[in-house]
Amino acid sequence: MTVDRVQHFSTRTTTLFLTLELGHHSNIAGSGDLFRVFLLHFESKAVVKAPVDKLWNFISTPDSIAQCLQGVVEYKVLEDKRIEAKTKIGIGFIKGTFKVNSRVTEEDPVNHHARLLVDGSGVTSAFKANILLNCNPHPEGTELSWVADATINGPLGSVAKGLLEGAAQKIVSQTLECVTQKVSQST
């Protein structure tokens, strides 16, 4: 991360594994099938040396933010700030292509606040995340903070907690670094 542009970066993750045995009282899966769901809570914030409006305009523009998302092979922006993307992701022994959809479910440009729903599937796994983004004035620029609650199932949900959290933190850090760089380069 560029030290002169990002003054503070912290993360907090909480995880919970649920293993549900489906069968006798359920027609969702065959008798005795196991279904593992990985719940992830992720929080992070950074101070970016840029005015609030400049940072907000960048992160609330789908074409801009899509360029900073790690692993994106191709994407298209649809109406209402929806994005469909094809990404290549590798976490531990699971590597492959995911189809990812993102849509803004709530946006308040005056208060620089947005809520996104992101879901995707690939390599027999699926995920869904609710993400809350906020930009607030800070003496050294803008504090960008976000909170994400995600569910992951399939083989990806079975990856060791440390691998999954480490990969998530790496993706967030790389995305933040890209956003910071592009915002500081724009006029």
C-alpha positions as CSV (number, residue, x, y, z in Angstrom):
1,M,0.0,0.0,0.0
2,T,1.2,3.5,-0.7
3,V,2.1,4.9,2.6
4,D,1.8,8.6,1.6
5,R,-1.8,8.1,0.5
6,V,-3.1,5.5,3.0
7,Q,-2.6,6.5,6.6
8,H,-4.4,3.7,8.4
9,F,-5.6,0.2,7.4
10,S,-7.1,-2.3,9.8
11,T,-9.3,-5.3,9.4
12,R,-11.4,-7.5,11.7
13,T,-12.8,-10.7,10.7
14,T,-15.1,-13.1,12.5
15,T,-15.9,-16.5,11.1
16,L,-18.3,-19.3,11.8
17,F,-18.5,-22.7,10.2
18,L,-21.9,-24.4,10.1
19,T,-22.2,-28.0,9.0
20,L,-25.8,-29.1,8.4
21,E,-26.8,-32.6,8.0
22,L,-29.8,-32.7,5.6
23,G,-31.8,-35.7,4.9
24,H,-34.5,-37.4,6.9
25,H,-36.7,-34.3,7.3
26,S,-35.6,-32.4,4.2
27,N,-36.0,-32.9,0.5
28,I,-33.3,-30.3,-0.2
29,A,-30.5,-33.0,-0.4
30,G,-30.3,-36.7,-0.3
31,S,-30.3,-38.6,3.0
32,G,-27.1,-38.0,4.9
33,D,-25.7,-35.3,2.6
34,L,-23.5,-32.7,4.3
35,F,-23.7,-29.0,3.5
36,R,-21.0,-26.7,4.8
37,V,-21.6,-22.9,5.0
38,F,-18.9,-20.5,5.9
39,L,-20.0,-17.2,7.4
40,L,-17.5,-14.3,7.2
41,H,-17.8,-10.9,8.8
42,F,-15.2,-8.4,7.5
43,E,-14.5,-4.8,8.5
44,S,-11.9,-2.5,7.2
45,K,-11.1,1.2,7.0
46,A,-8.4,3.4,5.5
47,V,-7.6,7.0,5.3
48,V,-7.1,8.2,1.7
49,K,-5.5,11.6,1.0
50,A,-8.3,12.9,-1.2
51,P,-11.4,15.0,-0.6
52,V,-14.6,13.0,0.3
53,D,-16.4,14.0,-3.0
54,K,-13.5,12.9,-5.2
55,L,-13.2,9.5,-3.5
56,W,-17.0,9.0,-3.4
57,N,-17.3,9.8,-7.1
58,F,-14.7,7.2,-7.9
59,I,-16.1,4.3,-5.8
60,S,-19.7,5.0,-6.8
61,T,-19.0,4.8,-10.5
62,P,-19.2,1.2,-11.6
63,D,-16.7,1.5,-14.5
64,S,-14.1,3.0,-12.1
65,I,-14.4,0.5,-9.3
66,A,-14.6,-2.5,-11.6
67,Q,-11.2,-1.6,-12.9
68,C,-9.8,-2.1,-9.4
69,L,-11.4,-5.4,-8.5
70,Q,-8.8,-8.2,-8.4
71,G,-9.0,-11.0,-10.9
72,V,-11.6,-9.4,-13.2
73,V,-11.3,-10.9,-16.7
74,E,-14.2,-9.1,-18.2
75,Y,-17.2,-7.1,-16.9
76,K,-20.1,-5.1,-18.1
77,V,-22.1,-2.3,-16.4
78,L,-25.8,-2.6,-16.6
79,E,-28.6,-0.2,-15.7
80,D,-29.0,0.9,-12.1
81,K,-25.2,0.5,-11.4
82,R,-25.3,-3.3,-11.7
83,I,-22.2,-5.1,-12.7
84,E,-21.8,-8.6,-14.2
85,A,-18.2,-9.8,-14.1
86,K,-16.2,-12.9,-14.9
87,T,-13.3,-13.3,-12.4
88,K,-10.4,-15.7,-11.9
89,I,-9.8,-16.5,-8.3
90,G,-7.4,-18.9,-6.6
91,I,-7.7,-19.6,-2.9
92,G,-5.6,-22.5,-1.6
93,F,-6.2,-25.6,-3.9
94,I,-9.4,-24.1,-5.4
95,K,-8.8,-22.1,-8.5
96,G,-11.2,-21.2,-11.2
97,T,-13.6,-18.8,-12.8
98,F,-16.5,-17.2,-11.0
99,K,-19.5,-15.3,-12.4
100,V,-20.1,-12.4,-10.1
101,N,-23.0,-10.0,-9.9
102,S,-23.1,-6.7,-8.0
103,R,-25.9,-4.3,-7.5
104,V,-26.4,-1.2,-5.4
105,T,-29.3,-1.8,-3.0
106,E,-29.1,1.6,-1.3
107,E,-27.2,4.8,-2.1
108,D,-27.1,8.2,-0.3
109,P,-24.7,10.4,-2.3
110,V,-25.2,13.3,0.1
111,N,-24.0,11.3,3.1
112,H,-21.5,9.2,1.0
113,H,-23.1,5.9,2.0
114,A,-24.0,2.9,-0.1
115,R,-25.0,-0.7,0.4
116,L,-24.2,-3.4,-2.2
117,L,-25.3,-7.0,-2.7
118,V,-22.6,-9.1,-4.4
119,D,-23.1,-12.8,-5.3
120,G,-21.3,-15.2,-7.4
121,S,-20.7,-18.8,-8.3
122,G,-18.1,-21.0,-9.9
123,V,-16.0,-24.2,-9.3
124,T,-19.0,-25.7,-7.6
125,S,-19.0,-23.0,-4.9
126,A,-21.2,-20.0,-4.3
127,F,-21.1,-16.8,-2.2
128,K,-23.2,-13.9,-1.3
129,A,-22.1,-10.7,0.5
130,N,-23.9,-7.6,1.8
131,I,-21.4,-4.7,1.8
132,L,-21.9,-1.3,3.5
133,L,-19.5,1.5,2.3
134,N,-19.0,4.9,3.9
135,C,-16.8,7.9,3.1
136,N,-16.3,10.3,6.0
137,P,-14.2,13.5,6.3
138,H,-10.9,13.0,8.0
139,P,-8.3,15.6,8.9
140,E,-5.9,13.9,6.4
141,G,-8.5,13.3,3.6
142,T,-11.3,10.8,3.7
143,E,-11.9,7.8,5.8
144,L,-13.2,4.9,3.7
145,S,-14.8,2.2,5.7
146,W,-16.8,-0.9,4.9
147,V,-18.4,-3.8,6.5
148,A,-19.2,-7.1,4.7
149,D,-21.2,-10.1,5.8
150,A,-20.8,-13.0,3.5
151,T,-21.9,-16.6,3.2
152,I,-19.8,-19.1,1.2
153,N,-20.7,-22.7,0.4
154,G,-19.4,-25.6,-1.6
155,P,-15.7,-26.5,-1.7
156,L,-14.7,-22.9,-1.2
157,G,-16.5,-22.9,2.1
158,S,-14.4,-25.8,3.2
159,V,-11.1,-24.1,2.7
160,A,-9.2,-23.5,5.9
161,K,-10.3,-20.4,7.8
162,G,-6.8,-18.8,7.6
163,L,-6.5,-19.3,3.9
164,L,-9.9,-17.8,3.2
165,E,-9.4,-14.8,5.5
166,G,-5.9,-14.2,4.2
167,A,-7.2,-14.3,0.6
168,A,-10.0,-11.9,1.4
169,Q,-7.6,-9.5,3.2
170,K,-5.3,-9.6,0.2
171,I,-8.1,-8.8,-2.3
172,V,-9.3,-5.9,-0.1
173,S,-5.8,-4.5,0.3
174,Q,-5.1,-4.7,-3.5
175,T,-8.4,-3.1,-4.3
176,L,-7.8,-0.3,-1.8
177,E,-4.3,0.3,-3.2
178,C,-5.7,0.5,-6.7
179,V,-8.5,2.9,-5.7
180,T,-6.1,5.1,-3.8
181,Q,-3.7,5.2,-6.8
182,K,-6.4,6.0,-9.3
183,V,-8.0,8.7,-7.2
184,S,-4.7,10.4,-6.6
185,Q,-3.9,10.3,-10.3
186,S,-7.3,11.8,-11.4
187,T,-7.7,15.5,-11.9
